[in-house]
Amino acid sequence: MKFIILFFLTFTCYDIVAQIQIQVKTEYLGESSYRKTDGKTYQKVGDAKGSAVIYQADVHIPLSVKLNEKNRPTIWSISGRFAQARLNNRNFDEPIVTDRIMNVGLNLNHLRPLNHKWSIMASIGGGTYMPSTEFSQIRFKNTLGSIGTVFIYHLRSNLDLGVGAAINNSFGYPMLFPALYLNWKMERKYNVEINVLDGLEMCFRYDLNNIFRLNVIGEMNGQTALLEQDGKDKIFSHAYIIGGVRPEIKIGDNIFLNITAGVNAWRPSQMTERTIKSIFKKQQYYFKASPYVATQLKIVL
């Protein structure tokens, strides 16, 4: 559940870039047993097992880009995301409430320098978080709105740190949360990147030549469904932390193909009430580690 809070906060703070970017990705998380824990003990839940397939598309379109005398950009842009998760669960005594999740979001973003050391990044948007893949079933309870602002300090040429606040209605009413920003890069033949933007991304990269790049990665991602069950507002969360090797091949000037092979280390998946107290709930349900593979096509214009 704590992951879902982070997901909603960082969703308001896309990494704003000055080029059109389109990404299409398919992920497969292999089958593993379903378990529960209270933080001290770990128990298998019967013979329950599950795997997952996730389809995701992201688009980023800059509307206006200007550079100041220090070469720092002022950018207005639009970011959109579509994600669909298909959960293939077996042998559950009580079926998980849904085996389909659809998330669709749209944000208006703004980045501008305040001086040579500080910038401000802001975002406003919203989306639908569905326990179904049918657009006709969208209801007001399935929607979220968010607005956030982060002040970014350019500590070094390759390290940006930021802090701010975000407002969203994750728990059914507007609430203020802290928002964090981290962007660290080492631009050498061996490159390291850490981003806390939309989830968590860590990457150790080696450029073999202008066409082929090898990445060792660690990422956290997930999908969410907002729904009503037994007269109560609830959140069904599906998160996963993965690590692996990701070769990247450059196809032409603007197209990049990524193939990832590795391990899904931890995949919490459960229903909780849409209340603040659910954050502190100790008992958690999750799928054990399993194989992970993914393909991604990225176009930069």
Steps between C-alpha positions, in 0.01 A plus 500: 500500500787739571605454136164631379551828686838545333349411162233769522750765614764435239231473229470880528871551434600365161855553382428789265705481179516717190430231239201297394533152652283194440554173686317169466581220744390144575598327827458139614529401868529123538283281722574478872317410823281746692596577860418724793715662767466717808864603480613221732352178362443389142230254396396341176135564408380151408607398151431846353728604215512776244681666212441833322530671163518880483457714189605863527523802269641844588509817296666834577436804278674835563276796421756776552877498562722801574860521627640781714855639496616216729353243258230398749162422342151632556265226380125449473405144412231233508559144626264208459504138614297189429563181699312172505582210733364148454536286813494127437413355842431136589375299798370794705234398757360853473581649160688830494238765427627561146739342253508811281630850580498802269669832579470803272650836593568843348715779645589858412859568612712811542870543571679834534823632657477736798872584496828325414459250790122451532217392272132432561302211353121485517236263372122475496295212366286202566407155390286192538606194702268216403438139613399435139617562145159629388487878455120484529537399866691813606338670799587805708637274779758366254656843437784688664610860464838633605702818511860530615795736519866414562789741557816355344851585616775443244763380742742395229498486124387136524299504824159661563312477829149625558225521756145629482138409556220326316124495546289207387184315596651153549284450810181648355565860604782749426808453716843660506806275479875561472654445156863413430727534197840344430688492170862385499708417193862411429576570135798280414548180304374338818186692599289492814146645517262514797155654458223539757240641265227262391573212736870413543761435233867408551729420209867413450574546129791406275518638145672244279463716188256743338248224437514262797466579870489260796303595813477341843176631650282508809146642482178532697166536323135410543134547418198591712124450490255717694167332564210438737458168679236415762401867512855618579751688287810287446833493318630192322876539460739305280868590533828338402872551553719359226870468425680374194707553188369723221678511163403802289534516124478824303299458181554797272532848646191512721390146592630291790415137580544370857478138613508428875560165669519464876306438819181639648626515858176596677141545379250621763142466381204555730183689583497767772248757617535848355592657835809646663517223759546242223852639447602363838342159455763238586360199319590495133437255217754447226629266231846350543793566267464385139664538157451831321528590130402816313531669162480874442503715188592866544470774237662843552416778254 
